[in-house]
Amino acid sequence: MLTGGETYSAGETLTQALIQGPARTVRIGQNTQGVFSDVLERILPNGWTFGLPNEEYLTPSDGKTFDGEGIPPDVRTGNFVQEMAKGTHDSAFAQALAVIRCQAK
């Protein structure tokens, strides 16, 4: 699974669900964004607004949350957005191909 700072919301929920799934999923790239829940928005009497996360997603085995820090990859690679902006190769995709080829042997 390729992950990065652009992985958030349902992408993070899926990533977290696969961490402890029956089959091993290899996460390659960068930490996910660390934004899991919807935001509960409120307006104060003076017109100011604020938002609070209204859910917390915890791992079943140890109750860990990845809010804020994001889910770390198993194999850390370069930043996709920065690499593409420089016109260089996608190191996460290259690593994913290497993992797939290694597992196929």
C-alpha positions as CSV (number, residue, x, y, z in Angstrom):
1,M,0.0,0.0,0.0
2,L,1.4,3.4,-1.0
3,T,0.8,6.1,1.7
4,G,1.8,9.7,2.2
5,G,0.7,13.0,3.4
6,E,-2.0,13.0,0.8
7,T,-3.5,9.9,2.5
8,Y,-6.3,11.1,4.8
9,S,-9.8,10.4,5.9
10,A,-11.1,7.1,4.5
11,G,-7.6,6.3,3.2
12,E,-6.3,6.5,6.7
13,T,-9.2,4.4,8.1
14,L,-8.5,1.7,5.5
15,T,-4.7,1.8,6.2
16,Q,-5.3,1.5,9.9
17,A,-7.8,-1.4,9.3
18,L,-5.2,-3.3,7.3
19,I,-2.5,-2.9,10.0
20,Q,-4.0,-5.7,12.0
21,G,-5.8,-7.6,9.2
22,P,-5.2,-11.3,8.7
23,A,-2.9,-10.7,5.7
24,R,0.3,-8.7,6.0
25,T,0.1,-5.4,4.2
26,V,3.3,-3.5,3.5
27,R,3.0,0.3,3.8
28,I,5.4,2.1,1.6
29,G,6.0,5.9,1.4
30,Q,5.5,8.5,4.1
31,N,3.3,8.9,7.1
32,T,-0.4,9.4,6.4
33,Q,-1.8,12.9,7.2
34,G,-3.1,12.0,10.7
35,V,-6.6,13.3,10.1
36,F,-9.2,10.5,10.7
37,S,-12.5,12.0,11.9
38,D,-15.0,14.5,10.7
39,V,-14.9,17.9,12.5
40,L,-17.7,19.0,14.8
41,E,-18.0,22.7,14.1
42,R,-19.5,25.2,16.5
43,I,-20.2,28.9,16.3
44,L,-19.7,31.0,19.4
45,P,-22.0,33.9,20.4
46,N,-19.4,36.4,19.2
47,G,-19.4,34.8,15.7
48,W,-16.1,32.9,16.0
49,T,-16.1,29.3,14.9
50,F,-14.1,26.4,16.1
51,G,-13.9,22.7,15.2
52,L,-13.2,19.6,17.3
53,P,-12.6,16.1,16.0
54,N,-15.7,14.1,17.1
55,E,-14.3,10.5,16.7
56,E,-11.2,8.6,17.7
57,Y,-10.0,5.6,15.8
58,L,-8.0,3.2,18.0
59,T,-6.2,0.0,17.1
60,P,-8.0,-3.0,18.5
61,S,-5.0,-4.7,20.1
62,D,-3.4,-1.8,22.0
63,G,-5.8,1.2,21.7
64,K,-3.2,3.3,19.8
65,T,-4.4,6.3,17.9
66,F,-2.5,7.9,14.9
67,D,-4.3,11.3,15.1
68,G,-1.8,14.0,14.4
69,E,1.3,11.9,13.7
70,G,-0.3,9.7,11.0
71,I,0.4,6.1,10.3
72,P,4.1,5.4,9.6
73,P,5.1,3.3,6.6
74,D,6.9,0.0,6.9
75,V,9.3,1.2,4.2
76,R,10.0,4.9,4.2
77,T,10.7,6.5,0.8
78,G,11.0,10.0,-0.7
79,N,8.1,12.4,-0.9
80,F,6.1,11.7,-4.0
81,V,4.9,15.3,-4.5
82,Q,8.5,16.7,-4.1
83,E,9.9,14.0,-6.4
84,M,7.4,14.7,-9.2
85,A,7.9,18.5,-8.9
86,K,11.6,17.9,-9.4
87,G,10.9,15.6,-12.4
88,T,12.5,12.6,-10.7
89,H,11.2,9.1,-10.3
90,D,8.6,8.0,-7.9
91,S,10.7,6.1,-5.3
92,A,7.6,4.8,-3.5
93,F,6.3,3.1,-6.6
94,A,9.8,1.7,-7.3
95,Q,9.9,0.3,-3.8
96,A,6.4,-1.2,-4.2
97,L,7.5,-3.0,-7.4
98,A,10.5,-4.4,-5.6
99,V,8.4,-5.7,-2.7
100,I,5.9,-7.3,-5.1
101,R,8.7,-8.9,-7.1
102,C,10.4,-10.2,-3.9
103,Q,7.1,-11.7,-2.6
104,A,6.4,-13.4,-6.0
105,K,9.6,-15.4,-5.7
